[in-house]
Amino acid sequence: MINILKTNILLITIVAFSGCNWIDTDLNIDPDSPADVPVEFLLPNVQVSSAYNLGGNNSVRITNIWMQFFDELNRSGLIHVSKYQLYPEDINNLWSTAYAQSMMDCKKMIEKADEVNSPHYAGIAKIMLALNIGVLTNLFGDMPYSDAFSGSNSVLQPAYDSQESVYAAIDDLLNQAISELGQEENAVDIKQDLIYDGDISMWIKAAYALRARHAFYKGENSDALNYIAGSFDTGENFSLAFESGNNQNPIYQFMRDRTDIRMASTFIDMLIANNDPRLPYYATQDDFGLYSGSYPGSGNSLTSHPGSYNASETSPVLFSSYSEMKFIEAEILLSSDANSSVTAFQEGVAASISDVTGSVNQAWLDANINNIDPGNLTLQDIIKEKYKAMYSTVIPYDDYRRTGFPILQEVENALYASPPLRFPYPESEILYNENTPLNISPFTSLWIFQ
């Protein structure tokens, strides 16, 4: 992982149209902009657009409100989200940016890599594509994939693939990526890699981490454990760090410009309860010099803001981590190997503490984590600590839908008694793609979480 380079080749343009509804591209040709971009210049665009989209407003912010990390202020244009209401127009940008920018550039990268016979660029592009597809399908369910990226006038209304087939496509992409990254013939050096600086061994580990996550969600636990073994070691993760200046962390930018979220009491009280050392990194002190959270749905503006972990200019956006792998391992082994489950659980917590604070804090771990008897570890314990570790990602929302944990507070004046189980399809798709599934209840479980 490296900081974003200050270079004029990094041009991020948010495209404000649906990624699945194509128009005649000749109408939008800019003679002052190159139509053909070299593969090494596509890579940073893919990485940064993915980090903004998957770590920013329409994915992390919404799911972290529902998971009671954040609470929305009453003045906000998304106050209804904290009441468990989400409208199709709220997520147009998430969908269109993912399709028209991040994933389309991944497909272009794959094509360019084939043209220059570079399996390593192709492998990285497939990992980034699988990452984007995985997040989107876990939010929406069925989605266009098979004919979504042609850009052809003949595919104005792409069909929706089942989530089951999308998951198969994700695994196929990651399997291909691992194979291509392992090739030495025609392996040109990777340039402009903002995540791993061209370290192919780390890209292979990232592919295995994503493969482990998706196999685990499908209940393929043996495969997941095998993939975990090929993924990260202690201190390694899959993330993109930002920099001061023009390329700043998306949560930082939101708080700088709008400040419409505060930390929620559910999360802050959980951290305070056992003096968790991550608290001053996860949150700022409030107006009274204390750490406090807004009760979900109350919109209390006097409480703590997001902290330096995810809301400084240079804070990274996390895609996956060693800690996540250890929590998956702990959950898989919970019923069959209690000792190994506890060990993985303890390693997951320790890795998160170290990643967030920069030190191990052995005394806190010994007092709160390392003293757990294997016979007493529960699924709720695992998910609670994973919830803390995966703050500012979409993973806690996945886990909540899988397990019902963590236990959330009752939201004031909420439309429903609990968070929706899926996102609605965006307004742009409903209006322009007749294949878009309609009239789906927000509490209809996705195939993967049934």
C-alpha positions in Angstrom: 0.0 0.0 0.0 1.4 3.4 -0.9 0.1 6.9 -0.9 -1.6 8.3 -4.0 1.0 9.9 -6.3 0.7 13.5 -7.1 0.6 13.3 -10.9 -1.5 14.7 -13.6 -2.2 11.3 -15.1 -4.7 10.6 -12.3 -8.0 12.1 -13.7 -11.0 10.9 -11.8 -14.3 11.9 -13.4 -17.5 11.0 -11.8 -19.9 10.0 -14.6 -23.5 11.0 -13.8 -25.4 8.4 -15.7 -26.5 4.8 -15.2 -23.7 2.3 -15.9 -26.1 0.0 -17.7 -27.9 2.4 -20.0 -25.8 3.3 -23.0 -26.0 6.1 -25.5 -24.2 6.8 -28.8 -20.6 7.4 -27.5 -19.8 9.5 -30.6 -22.0 12.3 -29.0 -19.6 12.6 -26.1 -16.2 12.6 -27.8 -13.9 15.3 -26.4 -11.2 16.1 -29.0 -9.0 17.5 -26.3 -9.1 14.2 -24.3 -7.4 11.0 -25.4 -9.8 8.2 -26.2 -7.2 5.5 -25.9 -5.6 5.3 -22.4 -2.6 3.0 -21.8 -3.2 0.2 -19.4 -0.8 1.6 -16.7 -2.8 4.8 -16.7 -6.1 3.0 -16.2 -4.9 1.2 -13.1 -4.8 4.3 -10.7 -8.2 5.4 -12.0 -9.7 2.0 -11.2 -8.1 2.0 -7.7 -9.1 5.5 -6.7 -12.6 5.4 -8.1 -13.2 2.0 -6.4 -11.9 3.5 -3.1 -14.2 6.5 -3.3 -17.2 4.5 -4.3 -16.8 1.5 -1.9 -15.4 3.6 1.0 -17.5 6.7 0.7 -20.9 8.2 0.8 -23.3 5.7 -0.8 -21.9 2.4 0.6 -20.0 2.9 3.8 -22.0 5.9 5.0 -25.4 4.3 4.5 -24.5 0.8 5.8 -22.6 2.3 8.8 -25.7 4.4 9.7 -27.8 1.2 9.7 -25.1 -0.6 11.7 -25.1 2.2 14.2 -21.5 3.3 13.8 -22.9 6.7 12.6 -26.0 8.7 13.2 -27.3 11.2 10.7 -28.1 14.8 11.8 -31.6 16.2 11.4 -30.5 18.8 8.9 -29.1 16.2 6.6 -30.6 15.3 3.2 -30.2 11.6 4.2 -31.9 11.9 7.6 -34.5 9.3 6.4 -31.7 6.7 6.1 -31.2 6.7 9.8 -34.9 5.9 10.1 -34.3 2.8 7.8 -35.7 4.5 4.7 -33.7 4.3 1.5 -35.0 5.6 -1.8 -34.0 4.6 -5.3 -32.7 8.1 -6.0 -30.4 7.9 -3.0 -28.1 5.4 -4.6 -28.0 6.4 -8.3 -24.4 7.6 -7.9 -23.2 4.4 -6.2 -24.6 2.4 -9.1 -23.6 4.6 -12.0 -20.0 5.2 -10.7 -19.5 1.5 -10.2 -20.7 0.6 -13.7 -19.7 3.6 -15.8 -16.3 4.2 -14.1 -14.8 1.6 -11.8 -16.0 -1.6 -13.4 -15.9 -0.3 -17.0 -12.3 0.7 -16.5 -11.6 -2.8 -15.2 -13.0 -4.3 -18.4 -10.9 -1.8 -20.4 -7.8 -2.8 -18.4 -8.4 -6.5 -19.2 -8.8 -5.8 -22.9 -5.7 -3.6 -22.9 -3.7 -6.2 -21.0 -4.7 -8.8 -23.6 -3.5 -6.4 -26.4 -0.1 -5.9 -24.8 0.0 -9.5 -23.6 0.4 -8.6 -19.9 -1.1 -11.3 -17.6 -0.2 -9.3 -14.5 -2.3 -6.2 -15.5 -5.1 -8.5 -16.4 -4.9 -10.3 -13.1 -5.0 -7.0 -11.1 -7.9 -5.7 -13.1 -9.9 -8.9 -12.5 -9.3 -8.6 -8.7 -10.6 -5.0 -8.7 -13.6 -6.0 -10.8 -14.4 -8.9 -8.5 -14.1 -6.5 -5.5 -16.6 -4.1 -7.0 -19.0 -6.8 -8.2 -18.9 -8.4 -4.7 -19.8 -5.3 -2.9 -22.6 -4.4 -5.3 -24.2 -7.8 -5.4 -24.1 -8.0 -1.6 -26.1 -4.8 -1.5 -28.5 -5.3 -4.4 -28.6 -9.0 -5.2 -29.2 -9.8 -8.8 -27.4 -7.4 -11.1 -26.4 -6.9 -14.8 -23.1 -8.6 -15.4 -23.0 -10.9 -18.5 -23.9 -8.1 -21.0 -23.4 -5.0 -18.9 -20.0 -3.8 -20.1 -20.2 -3.9 -23.9 -21.1 -0.2 -24.3 -23.0 -1.3 -27.4 -26.2 0.3 -28.6 -27.5 -3.2 -28.9 -27.4 -3.6 -25.1 -29.5 -0.6 -24.0 -31.2 -2.7 -21.3 -28.9 -5.4 -20.1 -30.4 -8.5 -18.4 -30.0 -9.1 -14.7 -27.9 -12.1 -13.7 -28.9 -14.1 -10.6 -26.8 -13.5 -7.6 -25.8 -17.1 -7.6 -24.4 -16.7 -11.1 -22.7 -13.4 -10.1 -21.0 -15.2 -7.3 -19.8 -17.9 -9.7 -18.4 -15.1 -11.9 -16.6 -13.5 -9.0 -14.8 -16.8 -8.1 -14.0 -17.3 -11.8 -12.4 -13.9 -12.0 -10.3 -14.4 -8.9 -9.2 -17.9 -10.0 -8.1 -16.5 -13.3 -6.4 -13.6 -11.6 -4.3 -15.9 -9.4 -3.3 -17.9 -12.4 -2.4 -14.8 -14.5 -0.4 -13.2 -11.6 1.6 -16.4 -11.3 2.8 -16.3 -14.9 6.3 -15.1 -15.6 6.2 -15.0 -19.4 5.5 -11.5 -20.8 5.2 -10.2 -17.3 5.9 -6.5 -17.6 6.5 -4.4 -14.6 3.4 -2.9 -13.0 3.4 0.9 -13.0 1.2 3.4 -11.2 0.0 0.8 -8.7 -1.3 2.9 -5.7 -2.1 -0.1 -3.5 0.9 -2.6 -3.6 3.4 -0.7 -5.8 3.6 -3.5 -8.2 4.2 -6.3 -5.6 2.6 -9.2 -7.4 2.8 -11.5 -4.3 0.5 -9.1 -2.4 -2.0 -9.0 -5.2 -2.2 -12.8 -5.1 -2.8 -12.6 -1.4 -5.6 -10.1 -2.0 -7.2 -12.4 -4.5 -7.2 -15.2 -2.0 -8.7 -13.0 0.7 -11.6 -12.0 -1.5 -12.0 -15.6 -2.6 -12.1 -16.7 1.1 -14.8 -14.1 1.9 -17.1 -15.1 -0.9 -16.6 -18.9 -0.3 -17.4 -18.4 3.3 -20.6 -16.5 2.5 -21.6 -19.4 0.3 -21.0 -21.9 3.2 -18.0 -23.5 1.4 -15.9 -23.5 4.6 -13.2 -25.9 3.6 -12.5 -23.8 0.5 -12.5 -20.7 2.6 -9.9 -22.1 5.0 -7.7 -23.0 2.1 -8.0 -19.6 0.6 -7.3 -17.9 4.0 -4.0 -19.9 4.1 -3.0 -18.2 0.9 -4.1 -14.7 1.9 -2.5 -12.1 4.3 0.0 -12.5 7.0 0.1 -10.4 10.1 0.1 -6.7 9.3 -1.0 -7.1 5.7 -4.2 -5.8 4.2 -5.9 -4.7 1.0 -6.4 -0.9 1.2 -5.7 2.3 -0.6 -4.3 5.3 1.3 -5.0 8.9 0.4 -2.9 12.0 0.6 -3.2 15.7 1.5 -4.3 18.0 -1.3 -6.6 17.0 -4.1 -6.9 13.3 -3.4 -8.4 13.1 0.1 -10.2 10.4 1.9 -13.9 10.4 1.1 -15.2 10.5 4.7 -12.8 13.4 5.4 -14.1 15.3 2.4 -17.7 14.7 3.5 -17.0 15.9 7.1 -15.0 18.9 5.8 -17.9 20.0 3.5 -21.0 18.9 5.3 -20.4 17.4 8.8 -23.8 15.7 8.7 -22.9 12.6 10.6 -21.8 11.9 14.2 -20.7 8.7 15.9 -23.6 6.6 17.2 -23.9 5.7 20.8 -24.2 2.0 20.1 -20.6 1.8 18.8 -19.1 4.4 21.1 -20.6 2.9 24.3 -19.3 -0.5 23.2 -15.8 0.9 23.0 -16.1 2.8 26.2 -17.4 -0.3 28.1 -13.9 -2.0 28.2 -11.7 1.0 27.5 -11.0 -0.1 24.0 -7.7 1.4 22.8 -9.1 2.1 19.4 -11.6 4.7 20.7 -9.5 7.8 20.2 -8.6 6.7 16.7 -12.2 5.8 15.8 -13.7 9.0 17.2 -12.9 12.6 18.2 -13.7 14.1 21.6 -17.1 15.8 21.7 -17.9 19.4 22.5 -17.3 18.7 26.2 -13.9 16.9 25.9 -15.5 13.4 26.2 -16.2 10.6 23.8 -19.9 10.3 23.2 -22.3 9.0 20.6 -25.7 10.2 19.3 -28.5 7.8 20.1 -29.6 6.2 16.8 -32.2 8.4 15.1 -31.8 11.3 17.5 -29.4 13.4 15.4 -27.4 14.8 18.3 -24.9 17.2 16.9 -22.9 17.7 20.1 -21.4 14.2 20.0 -18.2 12.8 18.7 -17.1 13.1 15.0 -15.4 10.2 13.1 -11.8 10.1 14.1 -8.4 9.9 12.3 -8.7 6.2 11.5 -11.2 6.9 8.7 -11.7 10.6 8.5 -8.3 12.3 8.1 -7.1 13.5 4.7 -4.8 10.5 4.4 -6.9 7.8 6.0 -7.0 4.6 3.9 -10.1 2.9 2.6 -10.0 -0.8 3.7 -11.1 -3.5 1.3 -10.0 -6.6 3.3 -7.4 -7.4 6.0 -5.6 -10.1 7.9 -8.0 -9.4 10.8 -11.0 -10.2 8.6 -9.4 -13.5 7.6 -8.8 -14.4 11.2 -12.4 -13.7 12.2 -13.7 -15.8 9.3 -11.4 -18.6 10.5 -12.6 -18.2 14.1 -16.3 -18.5 13.0 -15.7 -21.5 10.8 -13.8 -23.4 13.5 -16.1 -22.4 16.4 -18.2 -25.6 16.4 -15.4 -28.0 15.4 -12.1 -26.8 17.0 -12.7 -24.5 19.9 -9.0 -24.0 20.7 -8.1 -23.0 17.1 -11.2 -20.8 17.0 -10.1 -18.9 20.1 -6.6 -18.5 18.7 -7.9 -17.1 15.4 -10.3 -14.8 17.3 -7.5 -13.5 19.5 -5.2 -13.0 16.5 -8.0 -11.1 14.7 -8.5 -8.7 17.6 -4.7 -8.2 18.1 -4.2 -7.5 14.4 -7.0 -4.8 14.5 -5.6 -3.2 17.6 -2.1 -3.0 15.9 -3.5 -1.8 12.6 -5.6 1.0 14.1 -3.3 2.2 17.0 0.2 1.3 15.7 1.0 -0.9 18.7 0.0 -4.3 20.1 -1.2 -3.2 23.6 -0.6 -6.5 25.2 -1.9 -5.5 28.6 -5.3 -4.7 27.2 -5.4 -7.8 25.1 -4.5 -10.0 28.1 -7.2 -8.4 30.3 -10.0 -8.5 27.7 -9.3 -11.0 24.9 -6.5 -13.5 25.7 -8.3 -14.6 28.9 -11.3 -16.1 27.1 -11.8 -19.8 27.7 -12.3 -21.8 24.5 -15.5 -23.3 25.8 -17.0 -19.8 26.4 -16.4 -18.2 23.0 -19.6 -17.5 21.2 -20.6 -16.4 17.7 -21.8 -13.2 19.2 -18.4 -12.6 20.7 -16.7 -13.1 17.3 -19.1 -10.9 15.4 -18.9 -8.2 18.0 -15.1 -7.9 17.7 -15.3 -8.3 14.0 -17.8 -5.4 14.0 -15.2 -3.2 15.8 -12.4 -4.3 13.5 -14.3 -3.8 10.2 -15.7 -0.4 11.1 -15.9 1.9 8.1 -16.5 -1.0 5.7 -19.6 -2.8 4.4 -18.6 -6.1 6.1 -20.6 -5.5 9.3 -23.8 -5.1 7.3 -23.0 -8.4 5.6 -22.4 -10.1 9.0 -25.6 -8.6 10.5 -27.7 -10.1 7.7 -26.0 -13.4 8.1 -26.1 -13.7 11.9 -28.3 -11.0 13.5 -25.3 -9.6 15.4 -24.4 -7.2 16.8 -27.4 -6.4 18.8 -28.6 -2.9 17.7 -30.5 -0.2 19.5 -34.1 0.6 18.7 -34.1 3.6 16.4 -36.2 6.6 17.3 -39.2 7.1 15.0 -37.9 4.5 12.5 -40.0 3.2 9.7 -39.2 -0.4 10.5 -38.1 -2.2 13.7 -34.8 -3.3 12.1 -32.5 -2.3 9.2 -33.5 -3.3 5.6 -31.9 -6.4 4.3 -31.0 -5.0 0.9 -30.7 -1.8 -1.1 -33.4 -0.8 -3.6 -32.4 -0.7 -7.3 -31.5 2.8 -8.3 -34.0 5.2 -9.9 -31.9 5.3 -13.1 -32.3 1.6 -13.6 -36.0 1.5 -12.8 -36.7 4.3 -15.3 -34.6 3.1 -18.2 -34.1 -0.7 -17.9 -37.2 -2.7 -18.2 -35.3 -5.8 -16.9 -34.9 -4.2 -13.5 -36.7 -6.3 -10.8 -39.5 -4.3 -9.3 -41.6 -4.4 -6.1 -39.1 -6.2 -4.0 -39.6 -5.8 -0.3 -36.6 -4.3 1.6 -36.9 -7.3 3.8 -36.6 -9.9 1.1 -33.3 -11.7 1.9 -30.7 -11.9 -0.7 -29.8 -15.3 -2.0 -26.4 -15.2 -0.4 -27.7 -14.4 3.1 -30.6 -16.9 3.3 
